[in-house]
């Protein structure tokens, strides 16, 4: 394949956006969880909550910083590499991202400073409020990004005038059916990412028999939350599939690995798509299930890729496998969350070392699921940038040279690899150090009404017993 | 409505220059202190607010995209390579805040990234403004100058000038926020930096006159523009006095006024163009449906953003504690 400015720009966007999504998908969930932990701490005064909070706050700081700096790049890239898109869709995408900045960035950036540095300077309620505002900011940011991306996936409420997409119906754009299944899907993915990272860390500490009180808080809250959210996520995943089926039939056919129209359609479980010969190799499929999944019918006709001219077809291999990897991760997470929660509820989880190992090793799953889900969505949208209206090739900056595009791709790869390596290393060191040590600000400052709360501090054994017998509400961070 | 958005864009840009200006400036001055105590004090003086400061760049960028998409697409694609440098600089300095605090033996990497990233970002911003003043080649709705069409001696001069200006803002901020040795170091720097900035402004003015920049015509047509340099000169006088009297809080305010005066001068000499002299404000504006939709964000949420900024500065007001614990 020839390295053109177009291909290099696509690789660059895919690389930078994939790098970026790792951090928000982690911090959106983590911010919500931190809010719950801080509220629980203020309510119960239990130092274990506070120690877990301060421990994850340090990790949050690194991940949030990486998310912020890698996010700025994306906004600029629309203009630098995709100037035709940004000029044409500016009247729609600009205001949407404008609202993201107005409602989210300023909120989270300002209160993030208070979160990291302000505990000794503000009253306890304001500190909790700041934590909640950071969480709200990250969520609002995700919302506007999903509105924006959903408009590119299924453009509505616009007219083309003077070579620009002019908005004609903002409510249709913001309250589009597509937004309201994809936004929850992304939000749930973020909460699951936070939940599994917390649970995996807790499992790791239990395996090493360290910080058991804090480990139980992490494991129990993480698994409990996941046990409820994974089924909800599977439901929303199905609803997202419904919109793809209705609005983006070529993408749907690529994900399904369906080359020809079928009635009733079979569901390809696994295969090796052969794009050159328009067929699947080593195919394993179940009859009729394809119609059932696509249209909730035993007899419906489902569209195949050959119904589209070759220049209107997306690549098949990437969406096909990315989707299956995502679903596989989801099913493994479901099993772990249910079994783990059940045993944790019975107070026996620390006796099943193999399960603890599996939970510990599961932390990459939500990240992989989020990334592969986005690969399926974005590669499947090709060859369009704005689906059905603006081709990716026409969205590119027309005078961008291969030379410039290659330099920028190399620079971004080098810088991101560098900061990613160090970021992961510093997070690893924080995990290794664990939630021990004195509190950064003694509890007196945090809860002025209960100056003697240190005396209530339960021993680790007592906290363990508490954690074993009293389930901590698993739904809280999702509220 | 167009006027409303131009105003908001101008406010965001000015806030960005003033706020991120001082923290980029502190970054550039970072290596003046070799001791860890001094460096940590400098870092603490900006750590709680830098992220909020940088947000104003994003605010300006999205207002530009939403309200003036033509200008957004032309400028960003024209400055492809310099913006790449700026982003790399902002990324490296941005992660340095967290990474530096976590690093042990490799702290020097993040010190270098912090100082170097700040310098590069500031230089690119200055050079871009310089290129804009000199005039960018534009044909129709697209930039037509090639990879290095923005590059000129004048752009480089402006890049250096903005570095000096940001460093001055940074020094004033340190005087305001720090105590002890760091305050003394920063205090000694203000005078030479202020003189260097003054020299730069004179050179730019003479250069622009000598090269007969089209922008300079404005000064002849609009003599009332002279009010801005006058405000700047007054602020410079107060600055000199505040240095002698050791009023720690005042130098920053005065330099901010000088910056605002320079900004106002430039904004009004561009009017009614956004990219002089090819794209006007009216010609670049989004359709009314977009501007009207954003208006509610501008009226209700924009003041809220200003409020968060005020709150976060109020929480961290006064001298930063050099030992203030990293959470």
Contacts between the chains, C-beta under 8 A, distances in Angstrom:
chain1	res1	chain2	res2	distance
A	54	B	327	7.2
A	57	B	327	6.2
A	58	B	327	7.1
A	61	B	98	5.4
A	61	B	327	7.3
A	62	B	98	5.0
A	62	B	99	7.6
A	62	B	102	7.2
A	65	B	51	7.9
A	65	B	94	6.3
A	65	B	95	5.6
A	65	B	97	6.7
A	65	B	98	4.6
A	66	B	95	6.5
A	68	B	51	6.2
A	68	B	54	7.8
A	68	B	94	6.6
A	69	B	90	6.6
A	69	B	91	4.3
A	69	B	94	4.1
A	69	B	95	5.9
A	70	B	91	7.1
A	72	B	54	7.4
A	72	B	57	7.5
A	72	B	58	6.2
A	72	B	87	6.7
A	72	B	90	6.5
A	72	B	91	7.8
A	73	B	87	5.3
A	73	B	91	7.2
A	75	B	58	6.3
A	75	B	61	5.8
A	75	B	62	6.8
A	75	B	65	7.8
A	76	B	61	6.9
A	76	B	76	6.2
A	76	B	83	6.0
A	76	B	87	6.1
A	78	B	65	7.3
A	78	B	76	7.8
A	79	B	61	8.0
A	79	B	65	7.1
A	79	B	72	5.3
A	79	B	73	5.7
A	79	B	75	7.2
A	79	B	76	2.7
A	79	B	77	6.3
A	80	B	76	4.8
A	80	B	77	5.9
A	80	B	79	7.8
A	80	B	80	5.1
A	80	B	83	5.8
A	80	B	84	7.5
A	81	B	77	7.9
A	81	B	80	8.0
A	83	B	73	4.0
A	83	B	74	7.4
A	83	B	76	6.6
A	83	B	77	3.8
A	83	B	142	7.4
A	83	B	143	8.0
A	84	B	73	7.3
A	86	B	65	6.3
A	86	B	69	6.2
A	86	B	72	5.8
A	86	B	73	4.5
A	86	B	76	7.2
A	87	B	69	5.3
A	87	B	70	5.8
A	87	B	72	7.6
A	87	B	73	3.8
A	87	B	74	8.0
A	87	B	141	6.3
A	88	B	69	7.8
A	89	B	69	7.8
A	90	B	65	5.3
A	90	B	66	6.6
A	90	B	68	7.9
A	90	B	69	2.2
A	90	B	70	7.6
A	90	B	72	6.2
A	90	B	73	7.0
A	90	B	286	6.4
A	90	B	290	7.9
A	91	B	66	7.5
A	91	B	69	6.2
A	91	B	286	4.4
A	91	B	287	5.4
A	91	B	289	7.3
A	91	B	290	4.0
A	92	B	290	7.1
A	93	B	65	7.2
A	93	B	66	7.9
A	94	B	62	6.4
A	94	B	64	8.0
A	94	B	65	3.7
A	94	B	66	2.9
A	94	B	67	7.0
A	94	B	69	5.7
A	94	B	72	7.3
A	94	B	286	6.8
A	94	B	290	6.9
A	94	B	294	8.0
A	95	B	66	4.3
A	95	B	286	7.8
A	95	B	290	5.3
A	95	B	293	5.3
A	95	B	294	4.5
A	95	B	297	7.7
A	96	B	66	8.0
A	97	B	62	4.9
A	97	B	65	6.7
A	97	B	66	7.1
A	98	B	62	4.3
A	98	B	63	6.2
A	98	B	65	7.4
A	98	B	66	4.2
A	98	B	294	5.5
A	98	B	297	6.1
A	99	B	294	7.5
A	99	B	297	5.3
A	99	B	301	7.6
A	100	B	62	7.4
A	101	B	55	7.3
A	101	B	58	5.3
A	101	B	59	5.2
A	101	B	62	4.7
A	102	B	59	7.4
A	102	B	297	4.5
A	102	B	298	7.9
A	102	B	301	4.1
A	102	B	302	6.3
A	102	B	304	8.0
A	102	B	305	6.3
A	103	B	297	7.5
A	103	B	301	5.8
A	105	B	55	4.8
A	105	B	58	5.8
A	105	B	59	7.4
A	106	B	52	7.0
A	106	B	55	5.5
A	106	B	59	7.2
A	106	B	304	7.7
A	106	B	305	3.8
A	106	B	308	5.2
A	106	B	309	7.1
A	107	B	305	7.9
A	107	B	308	6.1
A	109	B	51	4.4
A	109	B	52	4.2
A	109	B	54	7.6
A	109	B	55	4.5
A	109	B	308	8.0
A	110	B	52	4.8
A	110	B	308	3.7
A	110	B	309	6.2
A	110	B	311	6.4
A	110	B	312	4.1
A	111	B	308	7.2
A	111	B	312	7.3
A	112	B	51	5.9
A	112	B	52	7.9
A	113	B	47	7.7
A	113	B	48	3.6
A	113	B	49	5.8
A	113	B	51	6.6
A	113	B	52	6.4
A	113	B	312	5.2
A	113	B	315	7.6
A	113	B	316	7.1
A	114	B	48	7.4
A	114	B	312	6.5
A	114	B	315	5.7
A	115	B	327	7.6
A	116	B	47	7.7
A	116	B	48	7.0
A	116	B	326	7.5
A	116	B	327	4.8
A	117	B	47	6.4
A	117	B	48	4.4
A	117	B	316	7.2
A	117	B	324	6.9
A	117	B	326	7.4
A	117	B	327	6.2
A	118	B	48	7.0
A	118	B	315	5.3
A	118	B	316	7.3
A	119	B	327	6.6
A	120	B	324	7.8
A	120	B	325	7.7
A	121	B	315	5.6
A	121	B	316	7.1
A	122	B	315	6.0
A	161	B	287	7.1
A	163	B	141	8.0
A	164	B	69	7.4
A	164	B	287	7.1
A	166	B	287	4.6
A	166	B	289	6.2
A	166	B	290	7.5
A	167	B	287	7.5
A	167	B	289	4.7
A	167	B	290	5.8
A	167	B	293	6.7
A	168	B	289	6.7
A	170	B	289	7.6
A	170	B	293	5.2
A	397	B	77	4.5
A	397	B	80	7.6
A	398	B	142	6.6
A	399	B	77	7.4
A	399	B	142	7.0
A	399	B	143	7.1
A	399	B	144	7.4
A	399	B	146	7.4
A	400	B	77	7.2
A	400	B	80	7.0
A	401	B	147	6.2
A	403	B	147	7.2
A	404	B	80	5.3
A	404	B	81	6.1
A	404	B	147	5.7
A	407	B	81	6.9
A	407	B	84	7.2
A	408	B	80	7.2
A	408	B	81	7.6
A	408	B	84	4.8
A	411	B	84	5.8
A	411	B	88	5.7
A	412	B	84	7.9
A	412	B	88	7.9
A	415	B	88	5.2
A	415	B	91	5.8
A	415	B	92	6.8
A	419	B	91	6.7
A	419	B	92	7.3
A	419	B	95	5.0
A	419	B	99	7.8
A	422	B	95	7.6
A	422	B	99	5.7
A	422	B	106	8.0
A	423	B	95	7.0
A	423	B	99	7.3
A	426	B	98	7.6
A	426	B	99	6.2
A	426	B	102	4.2
A	426	B	103	7.5
A	429	B	102	6.9
A	430	B	102	7.4
A	440	B	325	5.6
A	440	B	327	5.4
A	441	B	325	7.8
